[in-house]
């Protein structure tokens, strides 16, 4: 059973990366309002964190119905990944761009890929190698839903700090 999870986690890594690239321009290319809740609406670091979060969340929901129901700590592992991956996007971006004084597109893309990879590795380890059960799966799922609501809400109600600022337009949020 763990071998099956392992192979699905690898597949979902690739799907999550494709989704992340699609979510980058989904709202701006289509103008569909509902996409603004899960895709980038500007070039702020926060919106890239949101893209990372939702690309992972989409594959995690799919994976839950394929193999996740078999694991009593599935949503705990995925919750950890959904916290860590966007956090890595922020930390790695500000670290390298702060050192260089500017950003480089291929490094920005690599950061997104590394954040998703790190999240996948951590969640796989938690789900398959540990028996950590702080709460049941349903509680962790509710916390994941809460994170999704927070990420979406902050698109329309951004905090006026650099994390939420689109450096191209100087605007915040939509």
GROMACS elastic network, one bead per residue, 0.5 to 0.9 nm:
[ bonds ]
;  ai    aj funct       b0    kb
    1     4     6  0.52095   500
    1     5     6  0.64532   500
    1     6     6  0.87318   500
    1    67     6  0.84793   500
    1    70     6  0.87264   500
    2     6     6  0.60635   500
    2     7     6  0.87288   500
    2   128     6  0.63198   500
    3     7     6  0.63724   500
    3     8     6  0.86576   500
    4     7     6  0.53265   500
    4     8     6  0.62506   500
    4     9     6  0.85911   500
    4    67     6  0.78991   500
    5     8     6  0.51117   500
    5     9     6  0.60109   500
    5    10     6  0.86854   500
    5    63     6  0.87843   500
    5    67     6  0.65450   500
    5    68     6  0.81279   500
    5   124     6  0.79615   500
    5   128     6  0.81388   500
    6     9     6  0.51472   500
    6    10     6  0.64529   500
    6    11     6  0.88406   500
    6   124     6  0.72833   500
    6   128     6  0.86672   500
    7    10     6  0.51804   500
    7    11     6  0.63440   500
    7    12     6  0.86182   500
    8    12     6  0.59834   500
    8    13     6  0.84992   500
    8    63     6  0.74254   500
    8    66     6  0.87256   500
    8    67     6  0.83200   500
    9    12     6  0.50023   500
    9    13     6  0.61318   500
    9    14     6  0.89281   500
    9    63     6  0.81256   500
    9   120     6  0.67836   500
    9   121     6  0.84796   500
    9   124     6  0.72278   500
   10    13     6  0.50980   500
   10    14     6  0.68228   500
   10    15     6  0.89165   500
   10   120     6  0.81440   500
   11    14     6  0.54500   500
   11    15     6  0.63868   500
   11    16     6  0.86655   500
   12    16     6  0.57915   500
   12    17     6  0.84178   500
   12    56     6  0.83384   500
   12    59     6  0.60467   500
   12    60     6  0.79872   500
   12    63     6  0.77559   500
   12   120     6  0.84974   500
   13    16     6  0.52089   500
   13    17     6  0.63575   500
   13    18     6  0.88379   500
   13    56     6  0.83237   500
   13    59     6  0.84325   500
   13   113     6  0.87202   500
   13   116     6  0.68402   500
   13   117     6  0.65840   500
   13   120     6  0.68105   500
   14    17     6  0.52001   500
   14    18     6  0.63702   500
   14    19     6  0.86604   500
   15    18     6  0.51186   500
   15    19     6  0.61163   500
   15    20     6  0.85488   500
   15    55     6  0.83174   500
   15    56     6  0.88571   500
   15    59     6  0.72116   500
   16    20     6  0.60496   500
   16    21     6  0.87244   500
   16    52     6  0.81585   500
   16    54     6  0.88026   500
   16    55     6  0.50983   500
   16    56     6  0.55562   500
   16    57     6  0.86491   500
   16    58     6  0.78198   500
   16    59     6  0.62562   500
   16   116     6  0.74075   500
   17    21     6  0.63991   500
   17    22     6  0.86600   500
   17    52     6  0.84080   500
   17    55     6  0.72809   500
   17    56     6  0.84774   500
   17   112     6  0.78886   500
   17   113     6  0.64731   500
   17   116     6  0.73258   500
   18    21     6  0.52591   500
   18    22     6  0.62538   500
   18    23     6  0.86005   500
   18    55     6  0.83237   500
   19    23     6  0.58996   500
   19    24     6  0.84999   500
   19    51     6  0.84466   500
   19    52     6  0.87790   500
   19    54     6  0.85809   500
   19    55     6  0.53334   500
   19    56     6  0.83693   500
   19    58     6  0.85514   500
   19    59     6  0.88450   500
   20    23     6  0.50789   500
   20    24     6  0.62555   500
   20    39     6  0.83816   500
   20    48     6  0.87357   500
   20    51     6  0.57368   500
   20    52     6  0.60256   500
   20    53     6  0.88416   500
   20    54     6  0.79253   500
   20    55     6  0.52753   500
   20    56     6  0.82920   500
   20   112     6  0.81024   500
   20   113     6  0.89983   500
   21    24     6  0.52247   500
   21    25     6  0.74715   500
   21    26     6  0.88708   500
   21    51     6  0.84408   500
   21    55     6  0.89287   500
   21   109     6  0.89701   500
   22    25     6  0.60669   500
   22    26     6  0.59586   500
   22    39     6  0.83937   500
   23    27     6  0.74471   500
   23    35     6  0.82943   500
   23    38     6  0.73364   500
   23    40     6  0.64313   500
   23    51     6  0.61235   500
   23    52     6  0.88650   500
   23    54     6  0.85082   500
   23    55     6  0.75450   500
   24    27     6  0.77781   500
   24    28     6  0.83963   500
   24    39     6  0.60162   500
   24    40     6  0.52511   500
   24    41     6  0.81322   500
   24    42     6  0.88163   500
   24    43     6  0.88623   500
   24    47     6  0.86045   500
   24    48     6  0.76401   500
   24    51     6  0.67322   500
   25    28     6  0.53318   500
   25    29     6  0.57432   500
   25    30     6  0.82644   500
   25    39     6  0.73495   500
   25    40     6  0.67252   500
   25    41     6  0.80335   500
   26    29     6  0.54351   500
   26    30     6  0.60310   500
   26    31     6  0.78765   500
   26    32     6  0.82219   500
   26    35     6  0.67536   500
   26    36     6  0.82722   500
   26    39     6  0.63217   500
   26    40     6  0.75346   500
   26    41     6  0.87158   500
   27    30     6  0.53780   500
   27    31     6  0.51644   500
   27    32     6  0.59880   500
   27    33     6  0.72504   500
   27    34     6  0.83109   500
   27    35     6  0.53545   500
   27    36     6  0.56185   500
   27    37     6  0.89922   500
   27    38     6  0.87384   500
   27    39     6  0.61896   500
   27    40     6  0.67057   500
   27    41     6  0.62522   500
   28    31     6  0.55154   500
   28    32     6  0.82601   500
   28    36     6  0.86509   500
   28    40     6  0.79918   500
   28    41     6  0.66281   500
   28    42     6  0.83209   500
   29    32     6  0.85006   500
   30    33     6  0.86774   500
   30    35     6  0.84903   500
   31    34     6  0.88627   500
   31    35     6  0.79169   500
   31    36     6  0.83681   500
   32    35     6  0.56677   500
   32    36     6  0.73140   500
   33    36     6  0.55115   500
   33    37     6  0.77796   500
   34    37     6  0.58637   500
   34    38     6  0.78057   500
   35    38     6  0.55287   500
   35    39     6  0.57262   500
   35    40     6  0.84532   500
   35    41     6  0.88236   500
   36    39     6  0.53253   500
   36    40     6  0.66178   500
   36    41     6  0.59917   500
   36   152     6  0.79144   500
   36   155     6  0.76903   500
   36   174     6  0.79595   500
   37    40     6  0.82384   500
   37    41     6  0.86613   500
   37    50     6  0.88848   500
   37   148     6  0.89903   500
   37   149     6  0.88350   500
   37   151     6  0.78972   500
   37   153     6  0.76645   500
   37   155     6  0.70380   500
   37   156     6  0.86486   500
   38    50     6  0.68509   500
   38    51     6  0.65471   500
   38    53     6  0.85493   500
   38    54     6  0.58806   500
   38    55     6  0.83574   500
   38   148     6  0.85599   500
   38   151     6  0.81766   500
   38   152     6  0.65765   500
   39    47     6  0.73629   500
   39    48     6  0.84501   500
   39    50     6  0.69700   500
   39    51     6  0.54286   500
   39    54     6  0.76151   500
   39    55     6  0.88179   500
   40    43     6  0.71656   500
   40    44     6  0.83951   500
   40    46     6  0.87186   500
   40    48     6  0.65220   500
   40    49     6  0.89695   500
   40    50     6  0.71011   500
   40    51     6  0.61551   500
   40   155     6  0.87281   500
   41    44     6  0.85469   500
   41    47     6  0.67821   500
   41   155     6  0.77644   500
   41   173     6  0.68433   500
   41   174     6  0.58496   500
   42    45     6  0.89413   500
   42    47     6  0.65833   500
   42    48     6  0.87753   500
   42   165     6  0.84713   500
   42   166     6  0.58998   500
   42   167     6  0.89895   500
   42   168     6  0.85884   500
   42   169     6  0.85133   500
   42   171     6  0.83842   500
   42   172     6  0.81485   500
   42   173     6  0.70012   500
   42   174     6  0.72220   500
   43    46     6  0.82664   500
   43    47     6  0.65578   500
   43    48     6  0.72819   500
   43   164     6  0.88957   500
   43   165     6  0.79162   500
   43   166     6  0.50427   500
   43   167     6  0.69451   500
   43   168     6  0.71644   500
   43   169     6  0.87026   500
   44    47     6  0.53622   500
   44    48     6  0.67071   500
   44    49     6  0.88760   500
   44   162     6  0.80196   500
   44   163     6  0.64506   500
   44   164     6  0.54169   500
   44   165     6  0.52214   500
   44   167     6  0.66219   500
   44   168     6  0.86298   500
   44   172     6  0.80391   500
   44   173     6  0.84514   500
   45    48     6  0.51003   500
   45    49     6  0.62867   500
   45    50     6  0.86699   500
   45    89     6  0.78165   500
   45    90     6  0.64869   500
   45    93     6  0.79647   500
   45    94     6  0.88899   500
   45   162     6  0.83292   500
   45   163     6  0.55344   500
   45   164     6  0.64769   500
   45   165     6  0.76708   500
   45   166     6  0.78253   500
   46    50     6  0.61911   500
   46    51     6  0.86814   500
   46    86     6  0.85203   500
   46    89     6  0.89271   500
   46    90     6  0.75907   500
   46   151     6  0.88371   500
   46   154     6  0.89325   500
   46   155     6  0.85805   500
   46   163     6  0.55354   500
   46   164     6  0.52486   500
   46   165     6  0.80702   500
   47    51     6  0.61806   500
   47    52     6  0.86216   500
   47   151     6  0.88384   500
   47   155     6  0.76347   500
   47   163     6  0.88346   500
   47   164     6  0.73826   500
   47   166     6  0.89630   500
   47   173     6  0.84271   500
   48    51     6  0.50182   500
   48    52     6  0.62521   500
   48    53     6  0.85843   500
   48    86     6  0.78603   500
   48    89     6  0.74123   500
   48    90     6  0.84285   500
   48   112     6  0.81157   500
   49    52     6  0.51469   500
   49    53     6  0.61884   500
   49    54     6  0.87599   500
   49    85     6  0.78655   500
   49    87     6  0.72612   500
   49    88     6  0.85755   500
   49    89     6  0.60647   500
   49    90     6  0.69003   500
   49   112     6  0.85966   500
   49   151     6  0.87785   500
   50    54     6  0.61511   500
   50    55     6  0.84629   500
   50    86     6  0.70319   500
   50   148     6  0.87695   500
   50   151     6  0.61530   500
   50   152     6  0.78915   500
   50   155     6  0.88453   500
   51    54     6  0.53152   500
   51    55     6  0.59665   500
   51    56     6  0.84802   500
   51    86     6  0.84554   500
   52    55     6  0.53399   500
   52    56     6  0.62711   500
   52    57     6  0.85729   500
   52    82     6  0.83819   500
   52    85     6  0.69196   500
   52    86     6  0.59507   500
   52    89     6  0.80517   500
   52   112     6  0.68930   500
   52   115     6  0.78390   500
   52   116     6  0.70759   500
   53    56     6  0.53780   500
   53    57     6  0.60821   500
   53    58     6  0.87406   500
   53    81     6  0.88461   500
   53    82     6  0.57961   500
   53    83     6  0.80513   500
   53    85     6  0.71387   500
   53    86     6  0.60644   500
   53   116     6  0.88455   500
   53   148     6  0.80010   500
   53   151     6  0.83066   500
   54    58     6  0.59989   500
   54    59     6  0.85983   500
   54    82     6  0.86524   500
   54   148     6  0.76320   500
   54   151     6  0.89019   500
   55    58     6  0.54217   500
   55    59     6  0.66319   500
   55    60     6  0.87332   500
   55   116     6  0.89032   500
   56    59     6  0.53301   500
   56    60     6  0.60138   500
   56    61     6  0.86613   500
   56    78     6  0.86867   500
   56    81     6  0.83946   500
   56    82     6  0.71040   500
   56    85     6  0.87908   500
   56   116     6  0.73131   500
   56   119     6  0.85866   500
   56   120     6  0.87294   500
   57    61     6  0.61659   500
   57    62     6  0.86511   500
   57    78     6  0.82177   500
   57    82     6  0.73819   500
   57   144     6  0.84030   500
   57   148     6  0.84532   500
   58    61     6  0.53842   500
   58    62     6  0.64798   500
   58    63     6  0.87062   500
   59    62     6  0.50475   500
   59    63     6  0.59641   500
   59    64     6  0.84686   500
   60    64     6  0.59728   500
   60    65     6  0.88220   500
   60    68     6  0.84266   500
   60    75     6  0.86990   500
   60    78     6  0.70611   500
   61    64     6  0.51056   500
   61    65     6  0.68003   500
   61    68     6  0.86299   500
   62    65     6  0.55632   500
   62    66     6  0.66203   500
   62    67     6  0.89720   500
   62    68     6  0.88295   500
   63    67     6  0.59407   500
   63    68     6  0.59758   500
   63    69     6  0.89309   500
   64    67     6  0.55468   500
   64    69     6  0.57735   500
   64    70     6  0.86037   500
   64    74     6  0.76464   500
   64    75     6  0.85286   500
   65    68     6  0.60723   500
   65    69     6  0.64273   500
   66    69     6  0.75886   500
   67    70     6  0.60046   500
   67    71     6  0.78318   500
   68    71     6  0.55975   500
   68    72     6  0.82882   500
   68    73     6  0.87849   500
   68    74     6  0.57781   500
   68    75     6  0.82313   500
   69    72     6  0.73320   500
   69    74     6  0.74683   500
   70    74     6  0.81714   500
   71    74     6  0.52689   500
   71    75     6  0.86835   500
   71   127     6  0.68822   500
   71   128     6  0.81844   500
   71   137     6  0.86188   500
   72    75     6  0.79747   500
   72    76     6  0.86021   500
   72   127     6  0.82005   500
   72   131     6  0.84290   500
   72   133     6  0.76546   500
   72   136     6  0.69505   500
   72   137     6  0.59611   500
   73    76     6  0.51738   500
   73    77     6  0.63408   500
   73    78     6  0.87382   500
   73   126     6  0.76681   500
   73   127     6  0.57670   500
   73   128     6  0.88189   500
   73   130     6  0.85661   500
   73   131     6  0.72472   500
   73   132     6  0.68578   500
   73   133     6  0.62112   500
   73   134     6  0.88297   500
   73   135     6  0.85527   500
   73   136     6  0.72222   500
   73   137     6  0.59293   500
   73   140     6  0.85322   500
   74    77     6  0.53760   500
   74    78     6  0.63166   500
   74    79     6  0.85930   500
   74   123     6  0.80891   500
   74   124     6  0.88658   500
   74   126     6  0.81755   500
   74   127     6  0.55894   500
   74   128     6  0.88642   500
   74   137     6  0.66528   500
   74   140     6  0.86207   500
   74   141     6  0.89850   500
   75    79     6  0.57542   500
   75    80     6  0.84383   500
   75   123     6  0.89104   500
   75   127     6  0.85152   500
   75   136     6  0.86238   500
   75   137     6  0.54858   500
   75   138     6  0.76962   500
   75   139     6  0.84330   500
   75   140     6  0.53054   500
   75   141     6  0.55676   500
   75   143     6  0.89909   500
   75   144     6  0.78097   500
   76    79     6  0.50582   500
   76    80     6  0.63395   500
   76    81     6  0.87728   500
   76   123     6  0.80629   500
   76   126     6  0.78497   500
   76   127     6  0.78169   500
   76   132     6  0.83864   500
   76   133     6  0.78890   500
   76   134     6  0.83820   500
   76   135     6  0.82667   500
   76   136     6  0.83938   500
   76   137     6  0.67586   500
   76   139     6  0.87692   500
   76   140     6  0.54575   500
   76   141     6  0.77756   500
   76   144     6  0.89820   500
   77    80     6  0.52603   500
   77    81     6  0.64281   500
   77    82     6  0.87412   500
   77   122     6  0.72324   500
   77   124     6  0.70001   500
   77   125     6  0.78943   500
   77   126     6  0.52300   500
   77   127     6  0.55646   500
   77   140     6  0.89199   500
   78    82     6  0.60438   500
   78    83     6  0.86211   500
   78   119     6  0.79798   500
   78   120     6  0.81950   500
   78   122     6  0.85440   500
   78   123     6  0.54065   500
   78   124     6  0.84007   500
   78   126     6  0.86653   500
   78   127     6  0.83895   500
   78   140     6  0.86273   500
   78   141     6  0.88196   500
   78   144     6  0.81827   500
   79    82     6  0.50237   500
   79    83     6  0.63201   500
   79    84     6  0.86590   500
   79   123     6  0.80497   500
   79   140     6  0.67226   500
   79   141     6  0.77147   500
   79   143     6  0.74655   500
   79   144     6  0.58659   500
   79   147     6  0.89012   500
   80    83     6  0.52481   500
   80    84     6  0.61181   500
   80    85     6  0.85798   500
   80   119     6  0.75351   500
   80   122     6  0.75062   500
   80   123     6  0.66036   500
   80   126     6  0.86973   500
   81    84     6  0.50595   500
   81    85     6  0.58085   500
   81    86     6  0.86096   500
   81   116     6  0.81897   500
   81   118     6  0.76678   500
   81   120     6  0.65597   500
   81   121     6  0.83839   500
   81   122     6  0.63624   500
   81   123     6  0.55737   500
   82    85     6  0.57576   500
   82    86     6  0.68217   500
   82    87     6  0.87021   500
   82   119     6  0.69116   500
   82   123     6  0.89877   500
   82   144     6  0.77706   500
   82   147     6  0.84350   500
   83    86     6  0.62003   500
   83    87     6  0.63503   500
   83    88     6  0.88659   500
   83   119     6  0.83543   500
   83   147     6  0.86071   500
   84    87     6  0.50868   500
   84    88     6  0.60652   500
   84    89     6  0.87494   500
   84   115     6  0.76522   500
   84   118     6  0.78573   500
   84   119     6  0.61884   500
   84   122     6  0.87581   500
   85    88     6  0.51591   500
   85    89     6  0.64518   500
   85    90     6  0.89530   500
   85   112     6  0.82474   500
   85   114     6  0.83104   500
   85   116     6  0.57556   500
   85   117     6  0.82312   500
   85   118     6  0.67101   500
   85   119     6  0.52242   500
   85   120     6  0.87186   500
   86    89     6  0.50220   500
   86    90     6  0.65051   500
   86    91     6  0.87876   500
   86   112     6  0.85459   500
   86   115     6  0.69274   500
   86   116     6  0.84644   500
   86   119     6  0.89765   500
   87    90     6  0.52437   500
   87    91     6  0.61967   500
   87    92     6  0.85134   500
   87   115     6  0.82466   500
   88    91     6  0.50434   500
   88    92     6  0.57009   500
   88    93     6  0.80448   500
   88   111     6  0.78225   500
   88   112     6  0.84589   500
   88   114     6  0.83364   500
   88   115     6  0.56575   500
   88   118     6  0.86370   500
   89    92     6  0.55412   500
   89    93     6  0.59497   500
   89    94     6  0.85012   500
   89   108     6  0.85355   500
   89   111     6  0.60449   500
   89   112     6  0.61930   500
   89   114     6  0.84699   500
   89   115     6  0.60935   500
   90    93     6  0.53490   500
   90    94     6  0.61272   500
   90    95     6  0.84144   500
   90   163     6  0.81708   500
   91    94     6  0.53957   500
   91    95     6  0.59318   500
   91    96     6  0.86345   500
   92    95     6  0.50751   500
   92    96     6  0.61312   500
   92    97     6  0.83170   500
   92   108     6  0.88650   500
   92   111     6  0.67150   500
   92   115     6  0.89642   500
   93    96     6  0.55809   500
   93    97     6  0.58913   500
   93    98     6  0.80157   500
   93   103     6  0.80133   500
   93   107     6  0.84522   500
   93   108     6  0.68974   500
   93   111     6  0.71701   500
   94    97     6  0.53092   500
   94    98     6  0.54909   500
   94    99     6  0.82887   500
   95    98     6  0.51962   500
   95    99     6  0.62288   500
   95   100     6  0.87088   500
   96    99     6  0.51444   500
   96   100     6  0.61206   500
   96   101     6  0.81267   500
   96   102     6  0.83496   500
   96   103     6  0.76373   500
   96   107     6  0.87211   500
   97   100     6  0.50766   500
   97   101     6  0.52892   500
   97   102     6  0.50380   500
   97   103     6  0.50871   500
   97   104     6  0.80936   500
   98   101     6  0.51203   500
   98   102     6  0.71487   500
   98   103     6  0.85898   500
   99   102     6  0.81842   500
  100   103     6  0.73346   500
  103   107     6  0.76148   500
  103   108     6  0.73467   500
  104   107     6  0.54522   500
  104   108     6  0.63190   500
  104   109     6  0.88926   500
  105   108     6  0.50072   500
  105   109     6  0.62777   500
  105   110     6  0.85916   500
  106   109     6  0.50662   500
  106   110     6  0.60848   500
  106   111     6  0.85812   500
  107   111     6  0.60708   500
  107   112     6  0.87176   500
  108   111     6  0.51446   500
  108   112     6  0.65993   500
  108   113     6  0.89450   500
  109   112     6  0.52490   500
  109   113     6  0.64578   500
  109   114     6  0.87217   500
  110   113     6  0.50546   500
  110   114     6  0.60308   500
  110   115     6  0.84503   500
  111   114     6  0.50628   500
  111   115     6  0.59752   500
  111   116     6  0.85864   500
  112   115     6  0.51282   500
  112   116     6  0.62975   500
  112   117     6  0.85920   500
  113   116     6  0.52534   500
  113   117     6  0.61014   500
  113   118     6  0.85798   500
  114   118     6  0.59585   500
  114   119     6  0.84467   500
  115   118     6  0.51736   500
  115   119     6  0.61580   500
  115   120     6  0.85943   500
  116   119     6  0.50909   500
  116   120     6  0.61080   500
  116   121     6  0.86314   500
  117   120     6  0.50934   500
  117   121     6  0.61697   500
  117   122     6  0.86234   500
  118   121     6  0.51635   500
  118   122     6  0.61396   500
  118   123     6  0.85078   500
  119   122     6  0.52556   500
  119   123     6  0.60324   500
  119   124     6  0.84238   500
  120   123     6  0.52423   500
  120   124     6  0.59553   500
  120   125     6  0.84797   500
  121   124     6  0.51861   500
  121   125     6  0.61245   500
  121   126     6  0.86495   500
  122   125     6  0.51555   500
  122   126     6  0.61966   500
  122   127     6  0.85989   500
  123   126     6  0.51056   500
  123   127     6  0.60254   500
  123   128     6  0.84029   500
  124   127     6  0.51935   500
  124   128     6  0.58363   500
  124   129     6  0.78147   500
  125   128     6  0.53808   500
  125   129     6  0.52548   500
  125   130     6  0.70701   500
  126   129     6  0.57061   500
  126   130     6  0.52645   500
  126   131     6  0.77430   500
  126   132     6  0.75576   500
  127   130     6  0.62356   500
  127   131     6  0.76285   500
  127   132     6  0.84826   500
  128   131     6  0.81458   500
  130   133     6  0.89075   500
  132   135     6  0.89065   500
  133   136     6  0.65889   500
  133   137     6  0.84812   500
  135   138     6  0.80135   500
  135   139     6  0.61504   500
  135   140     6  0.69718   500
  136   139     6  0.56663   500
  136   140     6  0.67985   500
  136   141     6  0.89020   500
  137   140     6  0.52238   500
  137   141     6  0.61059   500
  137   142     6  0.86785   500
  138   142     6  0.62200   500
  138   143     6  0.87021   500
  139   142     6  0.50930   500
  139   143     6  0.63714   500
  139   144     6  0.87620   500
  140   144     6  0.62634   500
  140   145     6  0.86834   500
  141   145     6  0.62757   500
  141   146     6  0.86213   500
  142   146     6  0.61726   500
  142   147     6  0.86716   500
  143   147     6  0.62522   500
  143   148     6  0.86756   500
  144   147     6  0.50529   500
  144   148     6  0.63169   500
  144   149     6  0.87489   500
  145   148     6  0.50043   500
  145   149     6  0.62683   500
  145   150     6  0.86556   500
  146   149     6  0.50921   500
  146   150     6  0.62116   500
  146   151     6  0.86610   500
  147   150     6  0.50459   500
  147   151     6  0.61276   500
  147   152     6  0.85891   500
  148   151     6  0.51511   500
  148   152     6  0.61635   500
  148   153     6  0.84750   500
  149   152     6  0.51958   500
  149   153     6  0.59146   500
  149   154     6  0.85308   500
  150   153     6  0.51016   500
  150   154     6  0.61163   500
  150   155     6  0.88244   500
  151   154     6  0.54569   500
  151   155     6  0.68450   500
  152   155     6  0.54519   500
  152   156     6  0.73862   500
  152   157     6  0.89908   500
  153   156     6  0.55784   500
  153   157     6  0.60636   500
  153   158     6  0.79528   500
  154   159     6  0.73890   500
  154   164     6  0.87255   500
  154   173     6  0.76218   500
  155   158     6  0.56976   500
  155   164     6  0.84634   500
  155   172     6  0.82863   500
  155   174     6  0.65483   500
  156   172     6  0.86968   500
  156   173     6  0.56649   500
  156   174     6  0.61848   500
  157   172     6  0.86379   500
  157   173     6  0.69981   500
  157   174     6  0.89280   500
  158   161     6  0.83335   500
  158   164     6  0.62285   500
  158   165     6  0.86674   500
  158   172     6  0.63503   500
  158   173     6  0.57901   500
  159   162     6  0.87542   500
  159   163     6  0.83416   500
  159   164     6  0.65666   500
  159   165     6  0.88991   500
  159   172     6  0.80400   500
  159   173     6  0.89362   500
  160   163     6  0.81500   500
  160   164     6  0.65485   500
  160   165     6  0.71701   500
  160   172     6  0.69168   500
  161   164     6  0.58572   500
  161   165     6  0.65621   500
  161   172     6  0.87071   500
  162   166     6  0.80446   500
  162   167     6  0.83816   500
  162   172     6  0.89349   500
  163   166     6  0.84283   500
  164   171     6  0.84458   500
  164   172     6  0.57722   500
  164   173     6  0.68753   500
  165   168     6  0.87137   500
  165   169     6  0.83309   500
  165   170     6  0.60183   500
  165   171     6  0.57562   500
  165   173     6  0.75090   500
  166   169     6  0.56354   500
  166   170     6  0.51500   500
  166   171     6  0.54268   500
  166   172     6  0.61671   500
  166   173     6  0.79787   500
  167   170     6  0.51768   500
  167   171     6  0.76558   500
  168   171     6  0.81623   500
  169   172     6  0.86585   500
  171   174     6  0.80869   500
